[in-house]
Amino acid sequence: MLSPTCRHACWRGQTDPLPARLNDGLSLPAEMDKPPSLKPLYWVGSPKRDLRSLPGPVEDLFGYALYLVQDGKKHEQAKPLKGFGSAGVLEVVEDWDRST
């Protein structure tokens, strides 16, 4: 699992390439030398501004969930959004300090 700092940096597009060698001197497989190829994320309207206005830990959680989706994965808190049938629309809900 990624650390909170790495999750925060990764979803903002600040990924660093993995080191070429591990601490024990073994080489990483070639596919691990490159950052993952992420699907594009398009912002329409004010959601990006709205996301950045949330408390830091909430912003990190939603940002990490978006990063996972871009990487073809699903966040553990993601669930189907009601009213969209089988459209594959997911939502992530976080109750921060019982106010969001």
Backbone as CSV, one residue per row, in Angstrom:
resi,resn,N_x,N_y,N_z,CA_x,CA_y,CA_z,C_x,C_y,C_z
1,MET,0.843,-1.183,0.000,0.000,0.000,0.000,0.883,1.239,0.000
2,LEU,0.478,2.253,-0.700,1.245,3.482,-0.778,1.081,4.304,0.488
3,SER,2.095,5.066,0.819,1.998,5.944,1.980,1.083,7.118,1.628
4,PRO,0.516,7.810,2.642,-0.350,8.961,2.341,0.358,10.006,1.489
5,THR,1.652,10.236,1.739,2.384,11.224,0.960,2.469,10.800,-0.496
6,CYS,2.781,9.537,-0.734,2.894,9.042,-2.107,1.533,9.087,-2.795
7,ARG,0.467,8.696,-2.069,-0.858,8.735,-2.687,-1.185,10.146,-3.108
8,HIS,-0.905,11.117,-2.240,-1.219,12.506,-2.519,-0.437,12.984,-3.740
9,ALA,0.851,12.672,-3.792,1.677,13.112,-4.911,1.290,12.398,-6.197
10,CYS,0.978,11.105,-6.117,0.686,10.334,-7.326,-0.574,10.831,-8.018
11,TRP,-1.620,11.104,-7.276,-2.846,11.513,-7.949,-2.720,12.902,-8.535
12,ARG,-1.784,13.701,-8.044,-1.572,15.027,-8.618,-0.619,14.989,-9.811
13,GLY,-0.246,13.774,-10.228,0.592,13.642,-11.407,2.067,13.847,-11.129
14,GLN,2.473,13.785,-9.867,3.865,14.011,-9.515,4.557,12.690,-9.215
15,THR,4.344,11.703,-10.058,4.941,10.402,-9.812,6.413,10.430,-10.171
16,ASP,7.203,9.808,-9.357,8.620,9.653,-9.637,8.832,8.253,-10.165
17,PRO,9.735,8.078,-11.147,9.995,6.729,-11.617,10.579,5.890,-10.488
18,LEU,10.292,4.601,-10.519,10.821,3.707,-9.504,12.336,3.595,-9.651
19,PRO,13.059,3.350,-8.557,14.511,3.209,-8.663,14.870,2.001,-9.524
20,ALA,15.999,2.083,-10.176,16.422,1.001,-11.061,16.853,-0.237,-10.282
21,ARG,17.272,-0.076,-9.045,17.728,-1.222,-8.244,17.104,-1.159,-6.855
22,LEU,16.849,-2.320,-6.310,16.362,-2.415,-4.933,17.540,-2.301,-3.978
23,ASN,17.255,-2.182,-2.682,18.314,-2.058,-1.686,19.270,-3.245,-1.686
24,ASP,18.799,-4.427,-2.012,19.663,-5.600,-2.003,20.439,-5.767,-3.302
25,GLY,20.337,-4.814,-4.230,21.106,-4.862,-5.457,20.439,-5.611,-6.598
26,LEU,19.263,-6.178,-6.390,18.559,-6.891,-7.455,17.868,-5.888,-8.364
27,SER,17.835,-6.187,-9.638,17.153,-5.313,-10.600,15.653,-5.531,-10.544
28,LEU,14.899,-4.478,-10.778,13.450,-4.569,-10.877,13.076,-5.083,-12.259
29,PRO,11.933,-5.767,-12.386,11.465,-6.149,-13.724,11.267,-4.901,-14.580
30,ALA,11.454,-5.031,-15.875,11.398,-3.882,-16.790,10.076,-3.127,-16.685
31,GLU,8.948,-3.844,-16.499,7.654,-3.149,-16.434,7.505,-2.303,-15.180
32,MET,8.332,-2.524,-14.166,8.249,-1.733,-12.934,9.120,-0.490,-12.996
33,ASP,9.968,-0.362,-14.024,10.827,0.807,-14.162,10.051,2.043,-14.604
34,LYS,8.855,1.846,-15.158,8.080,2.953,-15.707,6.866,3.227,-14.816
35,PRO,6.486,4.501,-14.668,5.244,4.780,-13.947,4.065,4.171,-14.707
36,PRO,2.963,3.858,-14.016,1.822,3.252,-14.706,1.244,4.192,-15.755
37,SER,0.707,3.600,-16.822,0.035,4.374,-17.854,-1.389,4.622,-17.372
38,LEU,-1.691,5.860,-17.040,-2.989,6.199,-16.460,-3.969,6.675,-17.527
39,LYS,-5.239,6.361,-17.316,-6.303,6.875,-18.178,-6.438,8.371,-17.902
40,PRO,-6.826,9.150,-18.898,-6.965,10.592,-18.667,-8.130,10.907,-17.734
41,LEU,-7.999,11.999,-17.018,-9.038,12.479,-16.112,-9.453,13.863,-16.603
42,TYR,-10.723,14.025,-16.913,-11.231,15.301,-17.430,-12.089,15.967,-16.361
43,TRP,-11.813,17.238,-16.086,-12.583,18.010,-15.108,-13.565,18.886,-15.877
44,VAL,-14.852,18.828,-15.513,-15.882,19.636,-16.150,-16.536,20.478,-15.061
45,GLY,-16.510,21.783,-15.229,-17.098,22.656,-14.223,-16.149,22.886,-13.058
46,SER,-16.698,22.860,-11.843,-15.913,23.219,-10.662,-15.472,22.054,-9.771
47,PRO,-15.604,20.785,-10.155,-15.252,19.710,-9.226,-13.806,19.750,-8.735
48,LYS,-12.866,20.132,-9.597,-11.471,20.166,-9.152,-11.291,21.231,-8.072
49,ARG,-11.882,22.385,-8.275,-11.810,23.456,-7.278,-12.524,23.015,-5.997
50,ASP,-13.666,22.346,-6.147,-14.404,21.845,-4.992,-13.589,20.818,-4.220
51,LEU,-12.914,19.932,-4.943,-12.083,18.913,-4.304,-10.955,19.549,-3.500
52,ARG,-10.311,20.547,-4.075,-9.187,21.197,-3.396,-9.629,22.031,-2.192
53,SER,-10.911,22.344,-2.093,-11.393,23.126,-0.950,-11.738,22.248,0.256
54,LEU,-11.709,20.918,0.081,-12.019,19.994,1.179,-10.836,19.878,2.133
55,PRO,-11.065,19.411,3.367,-9.948,19.182,4.296,-8.920,18.237,3.675
56,GLY,-7.647,18.439,3.998,-6.552,17.670,3.410,-6.755,16.168,3.361
57,PRO,-7.110,15.511,4.492,-7.289,14.058,4.448,-8.425,13.613,3.522
58,VAL,-9.467,14.415,3.415,-10.589,14.075,2.520,-10.150,14.251,1.070
59,GLU,-9.438,15.333,0.796,-8.902,15.563,-0.547,-7.984,14.403,-0.952
60,ASP,-7.155,13.954,-0.034,-6.260,12.823,-0.318,-7.042,11.556,-0.631
61,LEU,-8.079,11.276,0.155,-8.865,10.063,-0.055,-9.522,10.073,-1.427
62,PHE,-10.189,11.181,-1.776,-10.845,11.268,-3.080,-9.818,11.272,-4.209
63,GLY,-8.717,11.963,-4.002,-7.667,11.991,-5.015,-7.084,10.613,-5.255
64,TYR,-6.867,9.858,-4.181,-6.334,8.501,-4.323,-7.354,7.603,-5.019
65,ALA,-8.646,7.785,-4.702,-9.695,7.002,-5.371,-9.687,7.296,-6.880
66,LEU,-9.520,8.562,-7.254,-9.449,8.923,-8.672,-8.210,8.315,-9.330
67,TYR,-7.097,8.323,-8.619,-5.870,7.719,-9.136,-6.075,6.229,-9.407
68,LEU,-6.720,5.539,-8.465,-6.968,4.108,-8.653,-7.837,3.857,-9.884
69,VAL,-8.863,4.680,-10.076,-9.728,4.535,-11.252,-8.908,4.743,-12.522
70,GLN,-8.041,5.746,-12.530,-7.206,5.990,-13.705,-6.293,4.798,-13.993
71,ASP,-5.932,4.070,-12.944,-5.052,2.908,-13.078,-5.846,1.620,-13.297
72,GLY,-7.190,1.740,-13.454,-8.030,0.576,-13.728,-8.403,-0.221,-12.494
73,LYS,-8.290,0.376,-11.309,-8.615,-0.310,-10.057,-9.795,0.379,-9.389
74,LYS,-10.211,-0.141,-8.249,-11.361,0.407,-7.526,-10.975,0.620,-6.070
75,HIS,-11.309,1.775,-5.530,-11.047,2.088,-4.127,-11.964,1.259,-3.240
76,GLU,-11.485,0.885,-2.071,-12.281,0.044,-1.167,-13.567,0.724,-0.699
77,GLN,-13.635,2.053,-0.726,-14.846,2.767,-0.308,-15.770,3.092,-1.486
78,ALA,-15.403,2.702,-2.691,-16.241,2.981,-3.865,-17.401,1.997,-3.909
79,LYS,-18.583,2.531,-4.202,-19.779,1.680,-4.328,-20.642,2.216,-5.466
80,PRO,-21.504,1.379,-6.031,-22.349,1.831,-7.155,-23.243,3.003,-6.736
81,LEU,-23.330,3.997,-7.596,-24.172,5.160,-7.350,-25.610,4.806,-7.700
82,LYS,-26.520,5.016,-6.775,-27.930,4.663,-6.991,-28.542,5.552,-8.070
83,GLY,-29.414,4.948,-8.885,-30.117,5.695,-9.911,-29.476,5.620,-11.287
84,PHE,-28.310,4.963,-11.393,-27.638,4.864,-12.684,-27.678,3.446,-13.242
85,GLY,-28.430,2.558,-12.607,-28.552,1.181,-13.092,-27.207,0.500,-13.174
86,SER,-26.941,-0.097,-14.318,-25.673,-0.797,-14.486,-24.700,0.023,-15.324
87,ALA,-24.761,1.331,-15.184,-23.915,2.207,-15.999,-22.461,2.200,-15.534
88,GLY,-22.161,1.540,-14.431,-20.787,1.498,-13.951,-20.350,2.787,-13.290
89,VAL,-21.292,3.564,-12.766,-20.974,4.806,-12.083,-20.796,4.503,-10.596
90,LEU,-19.624,4.882,-10.070,-19.326,4.629,-8.660,-19.251,5.938,-7.899
91,GLU,-19.462,5.860,-6.592,-19.290,7.022,-5.733,-18.388,6.631,-4.573
92,VAL,-17.679,7.616,-4.050,-16.859,7.446,-2.854,-17.391,8.453,-1.842
93,VAL,-17.720,7.977,-0.653,-18.279,8.827,0.388,-17.338,8.820,1.575
94,GLU,-17.077,9.992,2.125,-16.230,10.112,3.309,-16.898,11.075,4.281
95,ASP,-17.020,10.671,5.526,-17.613,11.513,6.566,-16.474,12.048,7.419
96,TRP,-16.010,13.248,7.096,-14.905,13.863,7.813,-15.441,14.708,8.959
97,ASP,-15.103,14.328,10.153,-15.501,15.089,11.341,-17.016,15.310,11.357
98,ARG,-17.744,14.365,10.754,-19.207,14.376,10.681,-19.771,15.642,10.022
99,SER,-18.955,16.277,9.143,-19.424,17.514,8.519,-19.365,17.487,6.993
100,THR,-18.773,16.440,6.380,-18.727,16.396,4.917,-19.259,15.078,4.416
